[in-house]
C-alpha cells in the first residue's frame, strides 16, 4: 500500500526547538545523526537549506530513505543567517515529494529584523505560513487555502539524486528546463572547454587577476588588481563566468602586454564550435541565469559546480556569428546601436498607423542641454513609433531604453551643471567601494534619491523599462515569444509617464 503523507502529522515548531537545542556547528550535525541512529520509519528535522546537496552531508542520510518534503523556513536561527528548511525523510513508498518556498517579503523580514527575531517567528504572518506547510502535508494537491509561500509537488521519479533544495524543483525552473528540452540544444561541455582556475604552489605574486567582481558589462579592465598567480592565463576570446552568487559573463579582450589570470571565483569557457559572444549573451539571459542559479549548491556560499556547468544545455545559435558579435559589442560599450537596418520602416509609402509615444513630448520636456536632447528625442521617438507600427517590438523596447537613458543623463547634467553626455558620470560601487561608470540602473537610482518622495513611482516604472530592455538584449533564441506587442506597449506607456515628470517642472538649478 502506498503511503499517504496526509496519514502523518507534522509539528514544525517542535522541529525548530530541537534544532535550537542542538545547533549545527558547520561541520557535524549531531541532531541528524541522532535522529537516524535507530533507523525510524520517518525522520523530520530542521537543517540548513541545501545542506544535503553537499557530498559530506549527503552521506548523513542512510540508504533506504526517500525524500518526503522540504519546506523553506528562512533565517530563523539567532546564531546564523543561513536559511533553514524542514526536511522529512521516510522509508515508506511515496508517489510525490512536497516543497515550499517562502514569499520574498517574509524571507526579507527574517533577515532585516535579526534583533527581534523571536518576535518575527512568533508573528501571525510567519505562524500562518508554518500552519500552511503543515496543512499542505494533509491536503493532497489542494493549495488554494495556503498562504505565505509557493507550494508544489514533484513526482518521486522526477527527483534528481543529491538535489534536496526547493528552488531546483520550483515550477518556474521546471518550466524553463522543459522549454529548453524543446529546443535544439547541446551541452556546454560539447561546444567548449570549461576550466576551473586553481592556486599555483610557489606561484608568482603581483600579477593581474580578473576576479568574479570584475566580470561585468561593460568590462573595465583598468580596474583589475594584482594578486597571486593561478593555473589559467586568460586568452583573447575566453568567456569568463562567475562561479558564485549572481551569474555574470564577459568575453575577455586583452588588457595590455601583461598576462591576466583568471581568479578562483571564476570559470573560463573556451568555445571551439560556437562563438564566445553568443555564449556570453546566452548565459546572461534571464532563462539561463535562472537555471544556473538553481543548479548552485553549497552550505555557506552558493556556487556552481564544474560538472553542472559542463552539463548545462546550450541552445544552438540561429543567427550568424557576426550578428552576436555586433550585439555583444554594443553591450560591451565598444559600439553604439545603429538603426540604419530599420530604415525601410521609414521608407516612402510607409505610414505610422499608431504613434504610441507622443512626438510632442520632446518639445515639452525640460532640457538642460536643449538642442542636443531635443534633436535626439525627436528622431528616436519617430523611430520608436515606426518600429512599433511595423511590429519591430524588440527594436521599440531598445529605443525606449535609449530615450529614458538620454533624458536621465540630461537631468543629472542639470543638477550638477555638468554635461554628462561628454563627461562620464561616476557612482560608488557598493560591492567594491570604488567609483565606476554609471549605467542606466545608476541613473534611475540617483534621480530617485534626489527627487524622493515625488519620483518613487516613476523610478519603479523606469526600472521595469530597464529590465525589459535587458531581457531583449540577452533573450536571443530562448524565448522567442516573450517580447510582443503587449510588452512593447507596456514599456512605452511607462516611458511616457516617466518623461512627463520632466515636463512638469525642472529640478533645482
N, C-alpha and C positions, 0 to 999 in steps of 0.2 A: 504493500500500500504506500502510495506517495505521501510524504509528509507535507502538511499544510502549515504555513507559518502562522495562520490565524489560530492554530491549536496551542500556540505557546504564548507566554506572557513576557513582556519586555518592560523593565524598570530602568530607565536611563539614568535617573538621579542616583540610584543605588550604585550603578557602574561608575559614575563620576566620583562618588565618595570613596569607592575602593581605589580608584586611581590616585586620588589625593593622599590616601594613606600610604601608598607605595608608588611614589613618583618615578618616572623613567629617568635614569642617570645619564642618558646619552649613549651608553654602550650596551648595558644589560637591562633586560626588562624582567625583573623578578616576578612581577604580578602575572604576566603572561605565562611564564614558566610554571608558576604555582597552579594557575587555573587549568592548565593542560596536564598536570602531573598524573592525575588519576584517570585520564582519558575519558571524561564525561561525554555524554551524547551531544550536549550543547555547551558552547563556551562563549560568553558575552563579556566584553570589556571595552574600556576606553584606552586608546593609544594614539600616538602621533599619526596624523593623516599621511598616508603614503609610506609609512614606515616599512610595511611588508613588501614593498616593491624592491627593497634592497636585499641582496642575497643573504647577508649575515642574519638579518632579522626574519627573512622569509623562512629560514630553517627552524624558527620557533614554532611554526605550525606543523604538527605531526601529520604523517600520511594518514589518509582515510577521512580527512575533514574537507567539507565543501563550504565555500563562502555563502552565507545566508543573506546578510545585509551589511551595508556600510552607510552610516548616517553622519554627515558632517556636523560637528559641534562648535567649531570655531576656536579661538584662542581663550580657553576657559581656565587655564592653569595660571596661578599667580606667579610662579617661578619661571615661566617661559611664554614667549609669544608664538610658539609653534602651534599651528592649528591642530585640533584633536578630532577624532572621529570615533563613533561607536561601531565596533566590529562584532559580528555574530558568525561563528563557525559551527557547523553541525555535522554529525555522522549520518544523518538521515538523508534520504533521497529527496531532491528538490527539482521543481520544474524551472524555477526562476530565482534570480537574486535581486534584492531591492536596494535602491540607492536614494540618497537625498543630497541636495546642495542648498546651502542656506542662501537666503536673499542677501545681496551685497550690502544693503543698509544694516542688516543685523550683524553681518561679519565685521563691518567697519565700526559699529558701536562697541563691540568687544575689544577692538584694538585701541580705540580712542579713549576709552574710559577704564584704563588699567587700574587707576587708584580707587575706583569704586566698582571693581569687577563683580563682587558678590551681589551688588545691587542690580547690575545688568542681568546676571544669570537668574536672579530671582524675580525679574520683571515679568509682567504679564505677557509681553511680546515673546520673550525667549521661552518661557514655560509653555506657551501655546504651541510654539514650534516643536518642542520636545513631545508634547502630547500628540501632535500631528504625526511625528515619527512613530510613536507607539501605536496610534490608530492605524497607520499605514500597514503595519505588520498584520493586523487583523481584518483589514478592509478589502482584501483581494486587489482588484485592479482599479477600484474607485479612488480617485484623488481629488474629486471636486470639493470636498469639505476640508482639505488640508491647507494649512497656512504657514507662512514663514520661510518657504523654500520651494524648490523644484523636486518632485518625487517621480521616480520612474523605475522600471524593472527591466532586466535583461535575462534572456534565456540562459540557463546554465551552459548549454552547448556553445554559446557565443562568448563566454568569458575567456580571457587570454591568461595563460599561466604567468603568475608573477605580477599581475596587474590588479590591485585591490583599491584603486582610487576612483572616487565618483566622477571626477572630471573626464577621465578616459572614456567612460561609458555614457556621458551626457547625451541627450537627444541631439543637441547641436553638432557635437563632434561625430556621432554615429551617422548623422545625415550627411555631413561633409565627406566622411570616408566613403559612404555609399555613392555620393556624387562623383568622386574620383574613380570609383570602381567602374563607372560607366564611360570613362574616357580612355583614350589611347595612352596608357601610362607605362613607364619603366621605373625600375629602382634607381635612386641616385647613384648607388654604387656601380650600376651598369653603364652610366654615361660619364662618370667622373671618378677620379681617385680622391678619397676622403682621408685626410691626415690629421692626427691629433698631436700638436706640439708637446714635447717633453723637456724636462730640465736636462742640461748637459753637465755632467760631473766635471768640475775643473774648467768650465766654460769661460768665455771672455765676458768681462763686465763692461758696462758703459756702452752698450750697443743700443741702437734704436729698436724699440719694441712697439708693435701695434697690439694693444690690449683690447679687451672687449669694449671698454668705454670709448675707444677710438673708432669703433665700427659704426658709422653713421653716414647719412646722406644729407647734404653733400659732404664728402670727406674733407678733412682739414689735416693734411699730413704734416704741416709745420708744427702742429701741437703734439706730435709724438715725443715721448720722453725716453730717456735712456734707462736701460735695465740690464738684466742678465741674459746671456745667450740661451736660445732654445734650439731644439733639433730641426726647426723649419725656417729656412730663409725664404722670404716671400719673392715670388716671381711676378713680373707683369702679366696680368690676366688671371691671377689667382682670385678665387672668390673667398673672402674671409667672413666667417659666420660666428656669431656669439654662441657659446655653449651653455650659458646660464642666464636666467632672468628673461627679459624681453628679447625676443628673437629679432636680430638685425643682421643685414648682409651688405657688403660693399665689395666692388671689384678693385683689387689693388693695382694702382698705376704708379710706378716707381717714384720715390721721393726725390733723391738726387743721386750722387755717386756712392752713397753709403748703403750698406746692406741693411735691410729692415727685417726683423724677426717676428714671427707670429707668437703672440702671448699664449700662455697656458689656458686662458679662459676663452680661447677661440678654436674653431676648426678651420682647416684650409681645404677648400674644394678645388681640384684641378680638373676641369672638364676636358674630355677628349672627343666627344661626339655631339656636343651641344655648346652653344656659346655661354660664356660666363655671364654676360649681360642678361641673357634670358633667365638663367638660373637665379640671378640676383633679384630680378623683377618677380619671378615666380615665388621664390622663398620669402619675399617681402609682402606678398599678397595676404589679405586677411584670412583667406581659406587656409593657405599653407601655414601661416603663423599660428592659427588656432589649433591645428592638428599637431604641429611641432610642440607647442606648449603642453598639450595634453599628453604627449609622449615623454615629457620630462619626469625624472624620478629624483630621489634623494630625500633625506630627512630634514636636514638643516637648510641646505641650499639646493634648490631645484636645478637640475642640469640635464642636458640632452646626451644620451649615450651615443658612442660611436656606432654601435650596431643599429640603433633606431634611426640615425641619420642616413646610414648607408641603405637601409631598407625603405626609406621614405619614398612614396610614389611621386614621380615627376610626370606631368602631362607633357607629351611631345609638343614642341613648338609648331604652330600652324602658320607662322609668318617667316619670312626670310631673316637671316641673321642681321642684316643691315637695319631692319625695322627695329629690332630690340636694342641694337647699339645706339640708334638715334634716340629711342625712348630713355635709355639709361643715361645718355649724355645730358639730357635735359634735367633729370633728377640729380645728377652729379654736379650740376652747376657749370658744365662745360659748354653748354649750348642753350640758346633760347628757343622756345617753341615757335615754329613757323606755321602759319595758316594758309600759305600760298596754295597748298594742295586742296584747299577748300574754296578756291576762287570760283570754281564752277557754280558754287551755290549762289554767287552774286552775279552770275553772268547775265547778259542781256536777255530779257524774257523771263527771268526768274522774279517772282513776286513773293514777298513775305506775306504769307497767309495770316500769320498771327505774330504780332510783336509782343512777346511775353514779358519783356522788360522795357519799360517806358523810356524812349530815347531822350525825352525832355529832362529826365532825372540828371543827366550830365550837366545841364545848364543850371540846375537848382542846387547842386552840391557846393558847399563852402570849401573852396580850394585855396590852399596856401601857395602852391606853385601852379597858378591858374592855367596858363596856356598849355603847359606840358600835360597836366592831368586831364583837362577837358578834351584835348585832342585825342588822348589815349582812350578815354571813356567813350567818346562819340564813335570812334572806329570799332572798339571792341563790343559795344552794345549792339551796333548794327550787325556785326559778325555773329554774335550770340543769337540774335533773333533769326538770322538766316540759317544758322546751324539747326536751331530748334525746329524751324518750319520745314527743313529738309529731312528731319529725322536723325540728324547727326548729334545724338544726345550726349555721347561721351565728350565731343568737342565743346558742346554748350556748357557742360559742367566744368570742364577745364578752364574755359573762358570766364565763367562765373568766379572761379577761384582767383584768376588773374586780376579781374576787376576789383574784387574785395581787397586783395593784397595791395594794389596801387592806391586805393583810397585810404587804407590804414597807414601806409608809408607817408602819404601826404599829410595825414592827420598828425602823426608823430613829428613830422617836419615842422608843422605849425607850432606845436607845443614847445619844441626845443629851439626853434628858429635856425634849423639846420636842414639843408637839402639832402635827405636820406636816399633820394634817387641817385645821387652822385657819391655820397659818403656812406659807408656801411653803418648800420645800426647794430650795436652790440648789447647783449644781455648777459647776466651772470648764470652760468650753468649750475643748477642746483646739485648735480651729482659730483662734479669735479671741483666746483668753487672757482672756476676760471671763466673769463669772458669768452663768448662765442658769437659768431654772426647770427643775427636773429633770422627766424623764418616765420611763416605765417602764424603758427601757434603762439609765438612770442609776441608778434604784433597785436594779436587779439587780446592776449592776457595783459599787455601793457596798457592798452586803451581801457580795458575792463577795470584795471586798478585805478587809473586816473579818473575815470568817469563814474565810478561806483557812487551811489547805488543805481544811477539812472540807466547805465548801459548793460546791466546784468542779463536781461532777457535777450538783447541784441547780441551779446557775446556768445550766448548759448547757440543762437542761430548761426553765427559766424563759424563756430566750431563744427557745427553739423555740415556746413558747406565745405569746410576744410577736410573733414573725414570722408565725405563723399568724393571729393576731388582726389584724395589719396587712394581711395579704393579704385577709382577709374585708372589711375596711373599703374597700379600694381595688379589689376584684375586679370588681364590677358585673356587666356582661353579657358580659365577655370569655371567661371560663372557667366556665360555669355548673356544670359537674360537678366542679370542683376541691375543693369543700367538701361532704363527705358524712359518713356515719356513722363510717367508719374514721378520718377526720381528727379529728372531734369526740371520738371515744373516746380517741385518742392524746393529744390536748390535755388531756382531763380526767384521764387516767391520770398524765400528767406533773404536773398541778396537785396531785393528791393526794400524790404523792411529795414535792413541794416543801413543801406545807402541813404534812406530818408532821414536817419538820425544826423547825418552830415548836412542835410538841407534845412534842418530846423534852426540850428544855431552853430556858431563856431565855438571851439573850445578856447580856453583862455590864451591870450597872446602875450 
